[in-house]
């Protein structure tokens, strides 16, 4: 039989393990704000706070490798010396139709030296993309945007006005059916508000099924990647089953119930090791279910940033890539999507098209079929529900409908 002293020791050990596990699950998603230290390869014993602050550029002196690429501070320093403001840099990025064209524009402004970056080289092109992403993130707030943002909806929208029709594009961080459904309540609230006002809704493929609603039309855009033409499916003609949504909510409720039962067991018998084991597993699991596993996704991106920072020898390149990944985790995979910050993470069009994004053909087809349907039915206000990374590209394609691109 276990003595009282031994029971207390066991309880203390499990209590420490429990607190450590909860803190780990809570703070890993916040590394971008808090900071984690590690000793970089080929360096002194000084440690580098990888995820502290937005830019690790201030810690580059710990690394012996010299970058052959200019860093973000180099570009902004040159801009300051030549009295070039953030708005000018932002407009230059907006006007560029390709990265080679942008390099020429930057060279003419004196932001890049002649042949300092060669976009024809794969390595230089990769560096250039993340340098420009970093620049755009910095200068976007000071740059007039082509589209406005309407935050008077449950999910804020980017608004495109074209040919007498207003297109409201609502970006969401959606789950992939049948994986965890992110922010289901918010999405369904958005759909209900449109349904009450009898406003037309177009949804990216799989979103209606994931969130179990039957309002509006679904763009069958995945078939574009198979070489087949896109089409629309009228959701009113078929009812999407909410069985998966109900099942997911049941899992959340079960996780919460297990949590409460475990807490009750600890209160009744605080010296039982099994009770502490049970509650130490129940609380983190309940936390993950009720946050739709968003912290895990966020932590995965931060670990990718950690790996890039540790392994990429070129410090300026690593700085820009890590900045993008941390921004993606902090702004987008947080508990609430900030549409303005999310748009800063994506390059403006047409430059973003030059990054050869795999989903560009789908988004272009979505814009085309939605535009044609809106014109054919004389719609004055159209709402679109899609993944947040499609928002700026979809807006630009819609604004280009019926006109010749320049």
N, C-alpha and C positions, 0 to 999 in steps of 0.2 A: 504494500500500500504506500502511496506517495505521501511523504510528510508535508506539513504545512510550509516549511521553509523551502523545500524543493518545488512546491507548487508556486510559491511566490517568485522564485527564480525563473521558472518556465513562463509565468505570466509576464514578467518584466521583459524577457527575451522576445516573446511574441508581440508585446506592446511596442517595443522598439522597431521590430520588423514591420509591424502594421503602420506605424507613423511614417517610417521611411518609404514604404510603398505608396502611401497616399500622397506624400510630398513629391515623390518622383512623378507620379501620374499628373499631379497638379502643376508642377513647375517645368517639366520637359516642354510642354507647349508654349511656355513663356520665355524660353531661352533667348529669344530675339531681344527681349527687354532686360533680362536679368544678368546673363553672362555665365560662361563656362570656361574654365581655364584648362589649357593643356600645354605641354612643352613641345614645340615644333621640332621637326627633324633638323639636324645640322645647325642647331642653335645652342645658345648658352642655356643655363638652368632657369632663365627667366620664363615666366609663363605668359601665354597669350590669351586674353579674354575674347574668344572667337565670336560669341554671339552678343557681346555687350556693345550697345550702340548700333546705329545703322551701318556705319562704315568702319571696317577694320583697317582703313588706310593709315590711321595714326600709329598703328603698331608695326608698320612695315620695316622699321629699323631693326627688328629682331631677326630679319631674314637676310642672309648674305647675298641671295640671288638678285641680280639687277634686271629689271624689266626692260625689254627692248621696245615696249609699247608705251605711249604716253598715258598717264593715269587721269582720273577725273579731275584731280586738283591741278594737273598740268593744263588741261583744257580750260577750266574755269579761270585759272591764273592768267592765261593768255588773253581770255576774253576781257578780264578786268583791266589788264594793261592797255588794251586797245579800245576801252570804253564800249564794249559790246555787252548789252544787257541780256538777261535771261529771255525776254520776249523775242529778241532777234534770233537767238539760238533756237527757240521753240518754233518760230515761224519757218526757219530754215529747214528744220526737221520735217515740218508739215508739208513743205513744198517739194521735198525731194521724192522722186518716183522710184529711186533705187539707191542702194548703198554706194555704188561707184559715183553716182551723181551727187550724193551727199558729201562724199570725200572731196570732190571738186569744189563744192560750195564752201566747205570748211577750209580748204586750202586757200581759196580766194579771200576768205575772211581773216586768214592768218591763225585759225584755231588749230590747224594741222600744218606741219611742214610738208613741202613737196616730197612725195614718195615716202613719207613717214609711215603710212599704212597703205598696203597694196590689196585692195579688195578682191583681186583675181586669185590671191593665195587663199587656200582653205583656212589656214591658221589665222591669217589676218582678217578674213571675213568673219570668222567665229568671234575673234576679239572685238571687231568693229560692231557687231550686232549688240553685244553686251555693254560696250562703251556707250552706244547710242541709247540703249534702254536706260542706262544709268543717268545719262544726260537728260533724257525726256522726263524721267521721274523727278529730277531736280527743277526743271524749267517749266513743266506743264502748268503748275498753278499760276505762273505769271504770263501764260500764253493764252490769247483768246481762243476758245474752243469752237469747233464747227457746229456742235450740237449742245442743246441745253439739257439740264437734268431736272426732272420733276420728282420731288420727294413727297408729294401728297398722296402716295399710294402705299399700301402695306409693303410692297417691294418697290423701291425707287426705280425710275425709268429714265433712259436716255431718249430724248424726243427728236424725231426727224419729221420735218414738215415738207411735203413734196406733192405738187399737183393737186392741192386742195385736200389732201389727206394727211392726218397727223399719225405717225407711227410711234407707239410707246414700247420701247424694248426693255423688258424687265430681266435682268441677269440674276441667276441663282447659282449657288453651289449645290448641285444636285447629286444624289446618289445614283449608282448604276444598278438597275434592277437585276437580280433581287438583293443587292447588297444594301447596307444601311441607308435609310432614307433621311436626307438632311433637311431640317426645318420644314417638315411636312405640314405642321399647323399653319405656318406663315404662308406657304404656297397655296394651301386650300383656302385660306382667308382671302388671298388675292383673287383667286378664281371666283369665290362667292361674291365678292364685291363687283366684279365684272358681270357676273350672271344676273345680279339684282338690277343692274343698270342696262342690261341687255346689250352689252358692248361686245363686239367680235374679238375672239382670241385665237391666235395661232400659236401652237406649241411645238417645240422641237421633238423629234421622234423619241419615244419611250417615256417622256415626262408625264403625259396623261396616265399611262399605265402605272408608273412608279407612285404617283400621288393620287391615283384612283379618282379622277374626275372625268366628266363627259361633256364639258362645255367647249364649244368652238371647233376648231379643226387642227389636225395633227399633220405636220410636214413629214412625209416618209422620205427623209433625206439620206438615210444610211445606204440606200440602194445606189446612190450616186457613186460611192466608192467602188461599186461592182460594175460600173459602166452603164447602169440603167437610169432612165429619166426619173426625176423626182415627181411625186404626186401628192395630193392632199387627201386626207381621210376625214370625213365628217363624223365627229364624235357623237353627235346626237343620234346617229343610226345604230350605234353599238354602245353598250354600257361596260365601262371598265370595272372589273371586279376589285373591290377594296379588301380582299382577303389577306393580301400580303401586308397592307397597311394595318389591318386589325391584328394580324399576327405579331407585327413589330411592336405595336402598342402593348400587346399582351406580354411580350418579353420584357418591356420596360416596367410594366406593372409588377411582373413576377420578380424582377431584380430589386425593385423598391420594397416589395413584400418580404423578400429574403433578407434585405438590409434591416428592416424593422424587427423581424423575428430574431436575427442575430444580436441586435442591440438589446432586445428583451432578455435573451439567453444570458448575455454577459452581466446584465443587472441582477438577474436571479442567482447566477452562480459565477461570480467573478474569478474564482480560482480554477475553473475548468479550462485546461489548455485547448480543448476542442472548440469551446465557445469563442476563444480569441482567434483561433485559426479560421473559424467560420466567418467572423465579422471582418477579419483582415482581407478575406477574399471577396466578401459581399460588397463592401463599400467601394473599392476600385471598380468592380464590375458594374455596379449600379451607376457610378459616375460615367463610365464609358457608354453605357446604353442611353442614358439621359442626355448625353452630349452628342449622340449619333456618331461616336467614334471619331469626331472631328479632331480632338487632341492627338490621336494616333496618326492621322494623316499629316497633321502639322509637324509632329515630331519626326516623321519619316523625311519630310522635306528639309528640316533643320539638320538631320543627320547627313543628308546629301551635301548640304552646305559645309558641314564640318569636314567631310571627306575631300571636297574640292579644295578647301582652304589648306588642308594638310598635305595634299598630294600635288597640286598644281605648282610647278616651279616658278612660273611667271606671276609675280605678286600683283601687278596691276590687273592682269586678266582674272586672277583668282578673286581679287577685291570686287570686280564688277559682277562676276557670276554669283559670288556669295551674297552680294547686296540684292541681286534679283531674287534669289531663292529665299532669303530671309524676308524680303518684302512680300513675296508670295505667301509665305507662311503666316506672317504677322497681319497683313491687311485682308487677305482673302480667306484663309482658313481659321479665322477667328470665329467668335460665337455670333457675330453679326457682320454681314457684308457691307462695307462702305463703298458704294458704287463709284464715288469720285476717286478714292484711292485705288480701287481696282482698275479703273481706266488708266491711271498713271503707270500701271504695270505693263500695259500693252502699248506697242508703238502705234502712232497714228497711221492711217491709210493715206496714200497707197504704199508707204514704206513697209508696213507690216506684211503686205503681200509678198514682198521680196525676201522674207524669211522662209518662204516655202513651207508654210504651216500645212500639215496634212489635212486639216479640216476646212481649208479655204474653198475647195470646190463645193463642199456641202453647203457652206454658208452662202456662197454666191448663188447656188440653186435655190436655197431657201428664200433669199431676197427676191429672186425673180418670180417664183411661184406665188409668194405673198403679194407682191406688187400687182401681178396680173389679176389675182382674185379680187384685190381691193378696187382696182380700176373697173373690172367687169361688173362688180356689184355696187359701185358708187359709194363706197364706204368713206366716211369722213374721219372716223377715229378707229384705229386698229391697235390692238395690244398683242405683243409677242413675248412668249415665255421661252427663254433659252439659257444655256450655260453662260456664266459670266464672261468667259474668255471669247465668246462670239459677239459680244455686244457692240464693241467699237467697229469691228469689221462688218457686221450686219448693217449697222447704221450707215456706214460709208457706201456700201453696195446699194442700199435703198435710195440714198440721196443721188446715186448715179443712174438710177433707172430712168429710161426715156430720154437720156442725154448722152452725148458722146464724151467719153472720158478724155481728159487731157493729161 
